[in-house]
Amino acid sequence: MTGIVTMNKVEQRTYGLVLEVIYKRMTIGELALMIGKSYRQCQRILKKVEEKQILGIKHGNSNRPP
């Protein structure tokens, strides 16, 4: 990971909650309720964060021209 990563408040909150799941302080089901996504989508987000760290939260097309 290189450079500066800018995140809005929603992405910051989501990242913080995903870390809570990683550290076993919260379940995936609780995460899903808190961020308004399905259980399966939260599993995908969790996997991306484990692979790419903070960049797993960002949308794949961010910082690309349309």
Secondary structure, 3 states (H helix, E strand, C coil): CCCCCCCCHHHHHHHHHHHHHHCCCCCHHHHHHHHCCCHHHHHHHHHHHHHHHHHHCCCCCCCCCC
